[in-house]
Amino acid sequence: MKRRGAKQAKPEGLLKVRVLFVTAILLCLFAAILARAFHLQVIGSDSYKKRANDQHIASITVNSKRGDIYDRNSSELAVSVNVDSVYAKPAEIKSTRSTAKMLSAVLGVSVSKVEKKLRSKRSFVWLKRQIDLTGQSREKILSVEGLNLVKEPRRFYPNSSLASNLIGFTGVDSVGLEGLELYYDDVLRGSARKVAGQRDAKGRLLMYEDADKASPIEGLRVELTIDKTIQYIAEKELKAAIETSGSKGGMAIVMNPETGEVLALANAPTFDPNNYRKYTPAEWRNKSVTDVSEPGSVMKSFVMAAALEEGVVEPNEIFFCENGKYRVANRTIHDSKKHGWLSASQIIKYSSNIGSLKIGRKLGPERLYRYLRAFGFADKTGLDLPGEASGRLAHYSDWSKVTLETVSFGQGISTTGVQLTTAFSAIANGGFLMRPYIVKAVVDPRGETVRETNPAIVRRVISSETAKTVTKMLIGVTEEGGTGTLATSASFEVAGKTGTAQKPDLVNGGYQKKGYIASFIGFVPALNPKLVIYVALDEPAGDNYHGGTIAGPVFSAIAGQSLSYMGIFPDNPITGPVAEKAELRFRLASGEKSELKVKRHKALVGGSLSERAARELETVEMPDFTAKSMRAVLRTALAAGVEVEFRGSGKSYNQKPAPGSLLTGDDSVVVWFR
């Protein structure tokens, strides 16, 4: 019986072992589940939440609308328009090859380039940003799983190359890279925003959140002192002069001497900021601000002003000019013509280097240095543009035995175009050095002025009496026999100074034998200045490289057209041989369709036609029709008295002539729409 009982107990013990074993396994599994749950819910919760959001929520960073840039009359110079940017989620693309072929045709990008991006291991790739797409192209892109579009603001420069060196440009991320776009980037850019959207089970984007709730900060509007029409005139005349003279480049600056406002800042060569990558950094550069050169004989104006202010020279005091050749230490100084005895006024009129250095000697190095610094040389003007150079003028204690003499006629000192224009304005306005500026106001999206620039006097440099005396001398430069007769206006007296500066030889030292900068700077009307204009041409070809003959006519053309545009006409037009020559230049500058302009000019300054006839010959500024509907274009055209030929439909995208052009009765106007 015992033996049989023992045999029966054996299976019961085995069963218990099995139960315990299964229980242990279940407990281990349960513990593992608890541990995993604890890891998911507590330890790794943040990571898994992020992965879940990545699967169900898509987000993308979109730049805010960049503030627009306008000229002083609210004409658009730089605007932002919303366009499409195309992106992909490579992991969601099912057929990489066929998708790449479709996108290549739509985006204008090679198949291989698109395919490479679609095979990327990244979760997000841009395929092409800021592109104009048709409705059909958008549908094709949105029909493919893994592809999508987002609206981004693209910078657009409606006037092409006009003022491009001044305005600069932005990159695709709406960041300023050159010019005003760079200098005022923090004002114009605003802030980027992240826009999120829900995705369905297949990963397709269903909708974006309301962008207005993303609290973007829109960029501020910047209003310039630049006048688009005067800028156009300056660029047109500068370009024509460069082509005629064979110069490498040049600049033309127009400033209001009373306020320091820059009305035009023209450079050549220039570029189209809409396609800035096609140009070199040298073509982007705003040389009026960044480049320095020796001013040449223009400097004699400031030396004379200092000498008169100090009372060491009288206008009629005479100096012996050594018949054009004079030895100073180890150098021989020459005049372009042989002069004997000249008065101080004649030294300016005939631009005698020898006469000017003798005046500089009467001042002495300390006083000459002090006055040149007072006029702003060797200091940045503070103009609100990037890359401004300060120029160079060594301290008088470091001058060599010939520095006093060479500085007195514009060698051994380097300046920028903006420095010269600002300093010359101090003579024009009665002796005050003004702080130049190019931004008039910064305005927020609600139209409220955030920042406003007002005229600021840096210091008084010379007395009003000295300024008047120098002005009379500078008028003599443009009168018969002076070096600047070709700079005269057909209607107004011009006060100015010619400059012909040799360019330094940076390789061998000394100066280049055939490298010159021809310049003219002046103000008009001479006795009531409204404009100071500086013109410089870099390395004109051939033997005609003098400032009076190369740059003077450019000054005359810019001054005449700008004053006419501004509605400034003389009460008593000047007469005589110089005026007749200026009238002829006005005809030539007007081009093929000049007859109406010349007749109007004569009617207004000479009274040769009736007042009614003069009104009929009035020129009209071409309006800016960019991005307007046909109705808006028609309304603007009727208000301006312009007859327009319409081509296409939709929004206007091109026009001829360009905005700001001066139209006469026989000009045809065409506006294209799409």
NUMAR-650480 format. One record per residue (C-alpha): residue in three letters; x, y, z. Coordinates in Angstrom, 1 decimal, decimal comma, padded with zeros to 4 digits. Example, Ala and Ser with C-alpha at 12.3 -4.5 7.8 and 13.67 -1.06 7.14 Angstrom:
  residu       x       y       z
     Ala   012,3  -004,5   007,8
     Ser   013,7  -001,1   007,1
//
This chain:
  residu       x       y       z
     Met   000,0   000,0   000,0
     Lys   002,8   002,5   000,8
     Arg   004,5   001,6  -002,4
     Arg   001,4   002,3  -004,4
     Gly   000,8   005,6  -002,5
     Ala   004,3   006,8  -003,3
     Lys   003,8   006,1  -006,9
     Gln   000,6   008,2  -006,9
     Ala   002,3   011,2  -005,2
     Lys   004,9   011,6  -007,9
     Pro   002,7   013,1  -010,6
     Glu   001,2   015,5  -008,2
     Gly   004,7   016,9  -007,3
     Leu   005,5   017,2  -011,0
     Leu   002,3   019,2  -011,6
     Lys   003,2   021,6  -008,9
     Val   006,6   022,1  -010,4
     Arg   005,0   022,8  -013,8
     Val   002,6   025,3  -012,3
     Leu   005,3   027,1  -010,5
     Phe   007,4   027,2  -013,7
     Val   004,5   028,6  -015,8
     Thr   003,8   031,1  -013,0
     Ala   007,4   032,3  -012,9
     Ile   007,4   032,7  -016,7
     Leu   004,2   034,7  -016,5
     Leu   005,5   036,8  -013,7
     Cys   008,7   037,5  -015,8
     Leu   006,6   038,4  -018,8
     Phe   004,4   040,7  -016,7
     Ala   007,5   042,3  -015,2
     Ala   009,0   042,8  -018,6
     Ile   005,7   044,4  -019,8
     Leu   005,6   046,6  -016,7
     Ala   009,3   047,6  -017,3
     Arg   008,6   048,4  -020,9
     Ala   005,5   050,4  -020,0
     Phe   007,5   052,3  -017,4
     His   010,1   053,0  -020,0
     Leu   007,6   054,1  -022,6
     Gln   005,5   056,2  -020,2
     Val   008,2   057,7  -018,0
     Ile   011,7   057,3  -019,1
     Gly   011,4   057,6  -022,9
     Ser   008,1   059,5  -023,0
     Asp   009,6   062,7  -024,6
     Ser   011,3   060,8  -027,4
     Tyr   008,2   058,8  -028,3
     Lys   006,0   061,8  -028,2
     Lys   008,3   063,5  -030,7
     Arg   008,2   060,5  -033,0
     Ala   004,4   060,4  -032,8
     Asn   004,2   064,1  -033,6
     Asp   006,6   063,6  -036,5
     Gln   004,3   061,0  -037,9
     His   001,1   063,0  -037,5
     Ile   002,2   066,7  -037,5
     Ala   004,2   068,4  -040,1
     Ser   005,9   071,8  -039,6
     Ile   007,9   074,1  -041,8
     Thr   009,7   077,4  -041,2
     Val   008,4   080,2  -043,5
     Asn   009,9   083,7  -043,7
     Ser   007,7   086,7  -042,9
     Lys   007,1   089,2  -045,6
     Arg   010,1   091,5  -046,0
     Gly   009,4   095,2  -045,8
     Asp   009,3   097,2  -049,1
     Ile   011,7   099,9  -050,1
     Tyr   010,3   103,1  -051,7
     Asp   011,8   106,3  -053,1
     Arg   011,0   109,7  -051,7
     Asn   007,8   109,9  -053,8
     Ser   006,6   106,4  -052,7
     Ser   007,6   104,7  -056,0
     Glu   008,5   101,0  -055,4
     Leu   012,2   100,1  -055,5
     Ala   012,1   096,7  -053,8
     Val   009,0   094,7  -053,0
     Ser   008,1   091,2  -051,7
     Val   005,6   088,9  -053,5
     Asn   004,4   085,5  -052,3
     Val   005,4   082,7  -054,6
     Asp   005,6   078,9  -054,3
     Ser   008,4   076,8  -052,8
     Val   008,4   073,1  -053,5
     Tyr   009,6   070,5  -050,9
     Ala   009,6   066,7  -050,5
     Lys   009,5   064,0  -047,8
     Pro   011,8   061,5  -049,5
     Ala   010,7   058,5  -047,4
     Glu   007,1   059,0  -048,7
     Ile   008,0   059,0  -052,4
     Lys   006,9   055,7  -054,0
     Ser   008,3   056,1  -057,5
     Thr   011,5   058,2  -057,3
     Arg   012,3   058,0  -061,1
     Ser   008,9   059,0  -062,4
     Thr   008,5   061,7  -059,8
     Ala   011,9   063,1  -060,7
     Lys   011,0   063,2  -064,4
     Met   007,7   065,0  -063,7
     Leu   009,4   067,6  -061,4
     Ser   012,2   068,2  -063,9
     Ala   009,7   069,3  -066,5
     Val   007,8   071,5  -064,0
     Leu   010,7   073,0  -062,1
     Gly   013,2   073,3  -064,9
     Val   015,8   071,3  -063,0
     Ser   017,7   068,3  -064,4
     Val   016,3   064,8  -063,7
     Ser   019,5   063,6  -062,0
     Lys   019,6   066,6  -059,6
     Val   015,9   066,1  -058,6
     Glu   016,4   062,3  -058,2
     Lys   019,4   062,8  -056,0
     Lys   017,4   064,9  -053,6
     Leu   014,5   062,5  -053,6
     Arg   016,8   059,6  -052,7
     Ser   018,1   061,6  -049,7
     Lys   018,0   060,0  -046,3
     Arg   016,8   063,3  -044,8
     Ser   013,2   063,6  -043,7
     Phe   012,7   066,9  -045,6
     Val   014,4   068,5  -048,7
     Trp   013,7   071,6  -050,6
     Leu   013,3   070,9  -054,3
     Lys   013,1   074,5  -055,6
     Arg   012,3   077,7  -053,7
     Gln   010,5   080,8  -054,7
     Ile   009,2   079,8  -058,2
     Asp   006,3   081,0  -060,2
     Leu   004,0   078,0  -060,9
     Thr   000,9   077,7  -063,0
     Gly  -002,3   076,2  -061,6
     Gln  -001,7   073,0  -063,6
     Ser   001,9   072,6  -062,3
     Arg   000,6   073,0  -058,7
     Glu  -002,0   070,3  -059,3
     Lys   000,7   067,9  -060,6
     Ile   002,9   068,5  -057,6
     Leu   000,2   068,1  -055,0
     Ser  -001,1   064,9  -056,6
     Val   002,1   063,1  -055,7
     Glu   002,4   061,7  -052,2
     Gly   005,4   063,1  -050,4
     Leu   005,4   066,4  -052,4
     Asn   004,0   069,7  -051,2
     Leu   004,1   073,5  -051,6
     Val   004,4   076,4  -049,2
     Lys   004,1   080,1  -049,9
     Glu   007,2   082,1  -049,4
     Pro   007,9   085,8  -050,0
     Arg   010,4   086,5  -052,9
     Arg   012,2   089,8  -053,3
     Phe   011,4   091,6  -056,6
     Tyr   013,1   094,7  -057,9
     Pro   010,6   096,2  -060,4
     Asn   013,1   098,7  -061,9
     Ser   015,7   096,1  -062,8
     Ser   019,2   097,6  -062,5
     Leu   018,0   101,1  -061,4
     Ala   019,8   102,0  -058,2
     Ser   020,9   098,4  -057,8
     Asn   024,3   099,1  -056,3
     Leu   022,6   101,3  -053,7
     Ile   019,6   098,9  -052,9
     Gly   021,6   095,6  -053,0
     Phe   019,7   092,3  -052,9
     Thr   018,7   089,4  -050,6
     Gly   019,2   085,7  -050,7
     Val   016,5   083,0  -050,9
     Asp   016,1   083,0  -047,1
     Ser   015,1   086,7  -047,3
     Val   018,4   087,9  -045,7
     Gly   020,0   091,1  -047,0
     Leu   023,3   090,4  -048,6
     Glu   024,3   093,8  -050,1
     Gly   023,5   097,5  -050,1
     Leu   020,5   098,9  -048,2
     Glu   019,1   095,3  -048,0
     Leu   022,1   094,4  -045,9
     Tyr   022,4   097,6  -043,8
     Tyr   018,8   097,7  -042,9
     Asp   018,3   093,9  -042,7
     Asp   017,1   093,9  -039,1
     Val   014,4   096,5  -040,0
     Leu   013,3   095,0  -043,3
     Arg   013,4   091,3  -042,4
     Gly   010,8   090,9  -039,7
     Ser   010,8   087,4  -038,2
     Ala   010,4   083,8  -039,5
     Arg   007,5   081,7  -038,3
     Lys   006,8   077,9  -038,0
     Val   003,6   076,7  -039,6
     Ala   002,2   073,3  -038,5
     Gly  -000,3   071,0  -040,1
     Gln  -002,0   067,6  -039,4
     Arg  -001,2   064,5  -041,5
     Asp  -003,4   061,5  -042,2
     Ala  -002,5   057,9  -041,8
     Lys  -000,7   057,8  -045,1
     Gly   001,4   060,8  -044,1
     Arg  -000,4   063,3  -046,4
     Leu  -000,6   066,9  -045,2
     Leu  -004,3   067,7  -044,6
     Met  -004,1   071,4  -043,6
     Tyr  -002,0   074,1  -042,1
     Glu  -002,9   076,1  -039,0
     Asp  -004,0   079,7  -039,6
     Ala  -000,8   081,6  -040,4
     Asp  -002,2   084,7  -038,8
     Lys  -002,2   082,9  -035,4
     Ala   001,5   082,1  -035,7
     Ser   002,3   085,7  -034,6
     Pro   004,8   086,7  -037,4
     Ile   006,4   090,1  -037,3
     Glu   006,2   091,7  -040,7
     Gly   009,2   093,7  -041,9
     Leu   009,1   097,5  -041,8
     Arg   008,8   099,7  -044,8
     Val   011,8   101,9  -045,7
     Glu   011,4   105,2  -047,5
     Leu   014,5   106,7  -049,1
     Thr   015,6   110,2  -050,0
     Ile   016,4   108,9  -053,5
     Asp   014,3   110,4  -056,3
     Lys   013,7   107,6  -058,8
     Thr   013,5   110,0  -061,8
     Ile   016,7   111,9  -060,8
     Gln   018,4   108,5  -060,3
     Tyr   017,3   107,4  -063,7
     Ile   018,6   110,6  -065,3
     Ala   022,0   110,2  -063,5
     Glu   022,4   106,6  -064,6
     Lys   021,3   107,3  -068,2
     Glu   023,8   110,2  -068,6
     Leu   026,6   108,3  -066,8
     Lys   026,1   105,2  -069,0
     Ala   026,1   107,4  -072,2
     Ala   029,4   109,1  -071,1
     Ile   031,1   105,8  -070,4
     Glu   030,2   104,5  -073,8
     Thr   031,3   107,6  -075,5
     Ser   034,6   108,0  -073,6
     Gly   035,5   104,3  -073,4
     Ser   035,8   104,6  -069,6
     Lys   036,0   101,5  -067,4
     Gly   033,3   102,8  -065,1
     Gly   032,2   105,8  -063,1
     Met   029,8   107,4  -060,6
     Ala   027,4   110,3  -060,4
     Ile   026,0   111,6  -057,1
     Val   023,3   114,1  -056,6
     Met   022,7   115,7  -053,2
     Asn   020,5   118,4  -051,7
     Pro   023,1   120,7  -050,1
     Glu   020,7   122,3  -047,6
     Thr   019,7   119,0  -046,0
     Gly   022,3   116,4  -046,9
     Glu   019,7   114,2  -048,6
     Val   021,1   112,0  -051,4
     Leu   018,8   112,3  -054,4
     Ala   020,8   109,9  -056,7
     Leu   023,7   107,6  -056,3
     Ala   024,6   106,1  -059,7
     Asn   027,4   103,6  -060,3
     Ala   028,8   101,9  -063,3
     Pro   029,1   099,0  -063,9
     Thr   025,8   098,0  -062,4
     Phe   023,7   094,8  -062,3
     Asp   020,2   093,4  -062,1
     Pro   019,5   092,4  -058,5
     Asn   016,7   090,0  -059,7
     Asn   019,5   087,8  -061,2
     Tyr   022,5   088,9  -059,0
     Arg   024,3   085,6  -059,3
     Lys   025,0   086,3  -063,0
     Tyr   027,3   089,2  -061,9
     Thr   030,5   089,5  -060,0
     Pro   031,0   091,1  -056,6
     Ala   032,9   093,9  -058,3
     Glu   029,7   094,8  -060,2
     Trp   027,6   094,6  -057,0
     Arg   029,9   097,1  -055,2
     Asn   028,6   100,6  -054,5
     Lys   031,8   102,4  -055,5
     Ser   030,5   105,9  -054,5
     Val   030,9   104,7  -050,9
     Thr   033,4   101,9  -050,8
     Asp   036,1   103,0  -053,2
     Val   038,7   105,7  -052,6
     Ser   040,8   107,7  -055,0
     Glu   042,8   110,9  -055,2
     Pro   040,5   113,8  -055,9
     Gly   042,9   115,8  -058,1
     Ser   042,2   119,5  -058,7
     Val   038,8   119,3  -057,0
     Met   040,7   119,6  -053,8
     Lys   041,8   123,2  -054,7
     Ser   038,3   124,4  -053,8
     Phe   038,8   123,4  -050,2
     Val   042,3   124,7  -050,0
     Met   041,1   128,1  -051,3
     Ala   038,2   128,1  -048,8
     Ala   040,6   127,5  -045,9
     Ala   043,0   130,2  -047,1
     Leu   040,3   132,8  -047,4
     Glu   038,8   131,8  -044,1
     Glu   042,1   132,2  -042,4
     Gly   042,7   135,5  -044,1
     Val   046,1   134,5  -045,6
     Val   044,9   135,1  -049,2
     Glu   042,7   137,7  -050,9
     Pro   040,7   136,9  -054,1
     Asn   042,7   139,4  -056,2
     Glu   046,1   138,6  -054,7
     Ile   048,5   137,5  -057,4
     Phe   050,9   134,6  -057,5
     Phe   053,7   133,7  -059,9
     Cys   052,9   130,3  -061,5
     Glu   056,4   129,7  -062,8
     Asn   055,3   129,3  -066,4
     Gly   054,0   125,9  -065,8
     Lys   057,0   124,1  -064,2
     Tyr   058,2   124,2  -060,6
     Arg   060,7   122,2  -058,6
     Val   059,7   121,1  -055,1
     Ala   062,3   119,1  -053,2
     Asn   062,9   116,0  -055,4
     Arg   059,8   116,5  -057,6
     Thr   058,8   118,7  -060,5
     Ile   055,3   120,0  -060,5
     His   053,6   120,9  -063,8
     Asp   050,6   122,9  -064,9
     Ser   048,6   121,8  -068,0
     Lys   049,3   125,2  -069,5
     Lys   052,1   127,7  -068,9
     His   050,9   130,5  -066,6
     Gly   052,8   133,5  -065,4
     Trp   051,1   135,8  -062,8
     Leu   047,6   134,7  -061,8
     Ser   045,2   136,0  -059,1
     Ala   043,8   133,6  -056,6
     Ser   040,5   133,6  -058,5
     Gln   042,4   132,8  -061,7
     Ile   044,2   130,0  -060,0
     Ile   040,9   128,3  -059,5
     Lys   039,5   129,2  -062,9
     Tyr   042,5   127,9  -064,8
     Ser   043,3   125,1  -062,2
     Ser   046,9   125,9  -061,6
     Asn   048,7   123,3  -059,5
     Ile   051,6   125,6  -058,9
     Gly   049,4   128,5  -057,8
     Ser   047,4   126,2  -055,5
     Leu   050,5   124,8  -053,8
     Lys   051,7   128,3  -053,1
     Ile   048,4   129,1  -051,5
     Gly   048,8   125,9  -049,5
     Arg   052,2   127,1  -048,3
     Lys   050,6   130,3  -047,0
     Leu   048,3   128,2  -044,9
     Gly   050,9   125,8  -043,6
     Pro   050,6   122,1  -042,9
     Glu   048,8   122,4  -039,5
     Arg   046,0   124,7  -040,7
     Leu   045,6   122,9  -044,0
     Tyr   045,3   119,6  -042,2
     Arg   042,8   121,0  -039,7
     Tyr   040,5   122,5  -042,4
     Leu   040,6   119,3  -044,6
     Arg   039,6   117,3  -041,5
     Ala   036,9   119,9  -040,8
     Phe   035,5   119,3  -044,3
     Gly   035,2   115,7  -043,4
     Phe   038,1   114,1  -045,2
     Ala   039,7   111,0  -043,6
     Asp   036,4   110,4  -041,7
     Lys   033,4   108,3  -042,6
     Thr   030,4   110,5  -043,4
     Gly   028,0   108,2  -041,5
     Leu   025,9   107,6  -044,6
     Asp   023,6   104,7  -043,9
     Leu   025,1   102,2  -046,4
     Pro   027,5   099,3  -045,7
     Gly   031,2   099,3  -046,4
     Glu   031,8   103,0  -046,3
     Ala   035,5   103,9  -046,6
     Ser   037,1   106,7  -044,6
     Gly   039,7   107,7  -047,2
     Arg   043,2   108,7  -046,1
     Leu   044,9   111,8  -045,0
     Ala   048,1   111,4  -043,0
     His   048,6   113,6  -039,9
     Tyr   050,6   116,7  -040,8
     Ser   053,4   115,6  -038,4
     Asp   054,0   112,6  -040,8
     Trp   054,1   114,6  -044,0
     Ser   057,2   114,5  -046,2
     Lys   058,9   117,5  -047,8
     Val   056,4   117,6  -050,7
     Thr   053,1   116,5  -049,0
     Leu   051,9   120,0  -048,2
     Glu   052,4   121,0  -051,9
     Thr   050,9   117,8  -053,4
     Val   047,9   117,7  -051,0
     Ser   047,2   121,4  -052,1
     Phe   046,3   120,2  -055,6
     Gly   044,8   116,8  -054,7
     Gln   047,6   114,3  -054,6
     Gly   048,6   112,4  -051,5
     Ile   045,1   112,3  -050,1
     Ser   042,3   109,8  -050,9
     Thr   038,6   110,4  -050,7
     Thr   035,2   108,8  -051,6
     Gly   032,7   110,2  -053,9
     Val   030,2   110,8  -051,1
     Gln   032,9   112,6  -049,0
     Leu   033,6   115,0  -051,9
     Thr   029,9   115,7  -052,5
     Thr   029,2   116,3  -048,8
     Ala   032,2   118,6  -048,4
     Phe   031,3   120,6  -051,6
     Ser   027,8   121,0  -050,2
     Ala   029,3   122,9  -047,3
     Ile   030,5   125,5  -049,8
     Ala   027,1   125,5  -051,5
     Asn   025,0   125,9  -048,4
     Gly   027,0   128,7  -046,8
     Gly   029,6   126,9  -044,7
     Phe   027,8   124,0  -042,9
     Leu   028,9   120,4  -043,1
     Met   025,7   118,3  -043,2
     Arg   025,4   114,7  -042,3
     Pro   024,4   112,9  -045,5
     Tyr   021,5   110,4  -045,3
     Ile   019,7   108,1  -047,7
     Val   016,8   106,8  -045,6
     Lys   014,1   109,3  -044,9
     Ala   011,8   107,2  -042,7
     Val   011,0   103,7  -041,4
     Val   007,3   102,9  -041,3
     Asp   005,4   100,0  -039,7
     Pro   002,7   097,9  -041,5
     Arg   000,0   100,2  -039,9
     Gly   001,5   103,2  -041,6
     Glu   003,0   104,7  -038,4
     Thr   006,5   106,3  -038,6
     Val   008,9   104,3  -036,4
     Arg   012,0   106,3  -037,3
     Glu   012,5   109,5  -039,1
     Thr   015,7   111,2  -040,3
     Asn   016,0   114,9  -040,2
     Pro   018,8   117,2  -041,5
     Ala   021,7   117,4  -039,1
     Ile   024,5   119,9  -039,0
     Val   027,9   118,3  -038,2
     Arg   029,7   121,6  -037,8
     Arg   030,3   124,9  -039,4
     Val   033,5   124,8  -041,5
     Ile   033,7   128,2  -043,1
     Ser   031,8   131,5  -042,8
     Ser   029,0   132,4  -045,1
     Glu   031,1   135,3  -046,4
     Thr   033,9   132,9  -047,3
     Ala   031,4   130,5  -049,0
     Lys   030,1   133,4  -051,1
     Thr   033,6   134,3  -052,2
     Val   034,5   130,8  -053,1
     Thr   031,3   130,5  -055,0
     Lys   032,2   133,5  -057,2
     Met   035,5   131,9  -057,9
     Leu   033,9   128,6  -058,8
     Ile   031,4   130,4  -061,2
     Gly   034,5   131,6  -063,0
     Val   035,5   128,0  -063,7
     Thr   032,4   127,6  -065,9
     Glu   032,7   130,9  -067,7
     Glu   034,5   131,6  -070,9
     Gly   038,2   130,6  -070,6
     Gly   037,7   128,4  -067,5
     Thr   038,4   124,7  -067,4
     Gly   034,7   123,8  -066,9
     Thr   032,8   125,6  -069,6
     Leu   031,3   122,4  -070,8
     Ala   029,6   121,9  -067,5
     Thr   027,4   125,0  -067,9
     Ser   023,7   124,9  -068,0
     Ala   021,7   126,5  -070,8
     Ser   019,7   128,4  -068,2
     Phe   021,6   128,7  -064,9
     Glu   024,9   129,8  -063,6
     Val   027,0   126,9  -062,4
     Ala   029,7   127,0  -059,7
     Gly   032,0   124,0  -060,0
     Lys   035,5   122,6  -060,2
     Thr   037,2   120,2  -062,6
     Gly   039,4   117,4  -061,5
     Thr   041,9   115,2  -063,5
     Ala   043,7   112,8  -061,1
     Gln   046,4   110,3  -062,0
     Lys   045,7   106,9  -060,6
     Pro   048,5   105,4  -058,4
     Asp   050,5   102,5  -059,8
     Leu   050,0   099,9  -057,1
     Val   052,6   097,5  -058,6
     Asn   055,6   099,7  -059,4
     Gly   054,8   102,7  -057,2
     Gly   054,3   106,3  -058,4
     Tyr   051,5   107,0  -060,8
     Gln   050,2   105,3  -064,0
     Lys   051,1   107,0  -067,2
     Lys   047,7   106,7  -068,8
     Gly   045,4   106,0  -066,0
     Tyr   043,2   109,0  -065,0
     Ile   040,0   109,7  -063,2
     Ala   038,2   112,6  -064,9
     Ser   035,8   114,5  -062,6
     Phe   033,6   117,5  -062,2
     Ile   031,7   118,7  -059,1
     Gly   029,5   121,7  -058,9
     Phe   026,2   123,2  -057,7
     Val   023,3   124,8  -059,4
     Pro   021,8   127,4  -059,5
     Ala   025,1   128,8  -058,3
     Leu   023,6   131,6  -056,1
     Asn   020,7   129,6  -054,8
     Pro   021,9   126,0  -054,9
     Lys   019,3   123,2  -055,1
     Leu   021,6   120,4  -056,3
     Val   025,2   119,4  -055,8
     Ile   026,4   117,0  -058,5
     Tyr   029,6   115,0  -058,6
     Val   030,6   113,1  -061,7
     Ala   033,7   110,9  -062,1
     Leu   034,7   108,7  -065,0
     Asp   037,4   106,0  -064,4
     Glu   040,1   105,7  -067,0
     Pro   038,6   107,3  -070,1
     Ala   040,3   105,9  -073,3
     Gly   042,4   108,0  -075,6
     Asp   044,0   111,4  -075,1
     Asn   040,9   113,2  -074,0
     Tyr   040,9   112,4  -070,2
     His   040,4   115,9  -068,6
     Gly   037,6   116,4  -066,1
     Gly   036,2   119,5  -067,8
     Thr   035,8   117,9  -071,2
     Ile   034,8   114,4  -070,1
     Ala   032,8   114,8  -066,9
     Gly   031,6   118,4  -067,3
     Pro   029,0   117,6  -070,0
     Val   027,6   114,8  -067,9
     Phe   027,1   117,3  -065,0
     Ser   025,4   119,7  -067,4
     Ala   023,0   117,0  -068,7
     Ile   022,1   115,8  -065,2
     Ala   021,6   119,3  -063,8
     Gly   019,5   120,5  -066,7
     Gln   017,1   117,6  -066,8
     Ser   016,9   117,3  -063,0
     Leu   016,0   121,0  -062,5
     Ser   013,5   120,8  -065,3
     Tyr   011,9   117,8  -063,6
     Met   011,9   119,6  -060,3
     Gly   010,1   122,5  -061,8
     Ile   012,9   124,9  -061,2
     Phe   013,3   127,5  -064,0
     Pro   015,3   130,7  -064,2
     Asp   013,8   134,2  -063,9
     Asn   016,7   135,6  -066,0
     Pro   018,2   133,0  -068,3
     Ile   021,9   133,4  -069,0
     Thr   023,0   134,4  -072,5
     Gly   026,3   134,5  -074,5
     Pro   028,6   132,0  -076,1
     Val   028,7   129,6  -073,2
     Ala   024,9   129,5  -072,9
     Glu   024,6   128,8  -076,7
     Lys   027,0   125,9  -076,3
     Ala   025,0   124,6  -073,4
     Glu   021,8   124,8  -075,5
     Leu   023,4   122,7  -078,2
     Arg   024,4   120,1  -075,6
     Phe   020,8   120,1  -074,3
     Arg   019,6   119,2  -077,8
     Leu   022,2   116,4  -078,2
     Ala   021,4   115,0  -074,7
     Ser   017,7   114,8  -075,6
     Gly   018,2   112,1  -078,2
     Glu   016,2   111,4  -081,3
     Lys   012,9   112,6  -079,9
     Ser   014,3   115,8  -078,8
     Glu   012,4   118,4  -080,7
     Leu   009,4   118,7  -078,3
     Lys   011,8   118,8  -075,3
     Val   013,9   121,6  -076,9
     Lys   010,9   123,6  -077,8
     Arg   009,5   123,3  -074,3
     His   012,8   124,2  -072,8
     Lys   013,0   127,4  -075,0
     Ala   009,4   128,2  -074,2
     Leu   010,0   128,1  -070,5
     Val   013,4   129,8  -070,3
     Gly   013,3   132,2  -073,2
     Gly   009,6   133,0  -073,7
     Ser   009,7   132,1  -077,4
     Leu   006,3   130,3  -077,2
     Ser   003,0   131,2  -075,6
     Glu   002,2   129,9  -072,1
     Arg  -000,5   127,7  -073,6
     Ala   001,9   126,2  -076,2
     Ala   004,4   125,5  -073,5
     Arg   001,8   123,6  -071,5
     Glu   001,0   121,5  -074,5
     Leu   004,7   120,5  -074,8
     Glu   004,8   119,4  -071,1
     Thr   006,7   116,2  -070,6
     Val   005,1   113,5  -068,4
     Glu   006,8   111,0  -066,0
     Met   006,1   107,4  -066,9
     Pro   004,0   105,9  -064,1
     Asp   004,9   102,6  -062,5
     Phe   002,3   100,0  -063,5
     Thr   004,0   097,0  -061,9
     Ala   001,7   094,2  -060,5
     Lys  -001,5   096,2  -061,2
     Ser  -004,8   095,1  -062,6
     Met  -005,9   096,4  -066,0
     Arg  -008,5   098,7  -064,3
     Ala  -005,8   100,1  -061,9
     Val  -003,4   100,7  -064,8
     Leu  -006,1   102,4  -066,8
     Arg  -007,0   104,6  -063,8
     Thr  -003,4   105,6  -063,2
     Ala  -002,8   106,2  -066,9
     Leu  -005,8   108,5  -067,2
     Ala  -004,7   110,5  -064,2
     Ala  -001,2   111,0  -065,7
     Gly  -002,5   111,8  -069,2
     Val  -000,8   108,7  -070,7
     Glu  -002,3   106,6  -073,5
     Val  -001,6   102,9  -072,9
     Glu  -001,6   099,9  -075,2
     Phe  -002,7   096,8  -073,3
     Arg  -001,3   093,3  -074,1
     Gly  -002,5   090,1  -072,4
     Ser  -004,7   089,9  -069,3
     Gly  -004,3   089,5  -065,6
     Lys  -001,7   091,4  -063,6
     Ser   000,9   093,7  -065,2
     Tyr   004,4   092,4  -065,3
     Asn   006,3   094,5  -067,8
     Gln   006,0   098,0  -069,4
     Lys   007,8   100,1  -071,9
     Pro   009,2   102,7  -071,4
     Ala   010,5   102,0  -067,9
     Pro   009,0   103,7  -064,8
     Gly   010,3   107,2  -064,3
     Ser   011,0   107,8  -068,0
     Leu   010,1   111,2  -069,3
     Leu   007,4   110,9  -072,0
     Thr   006,6   113,4  -074,7
     Gly   003,6   113,6  -077,0
     Asp   005,0   111,1  -079,6
     Asp   006,0   108,4  -077,1
     Ser   004,1   105,1  -077,2
     Val   003,4   103,2  -074,0
     Val   002,9   099,4  -073,8
     Val   001,9   097,4  -070,7
     Trp   002,0   093,6  -070,7
     Phe  -000,3   091,4  -068,5
     Arg  -000,4   087,8  -067,4
//
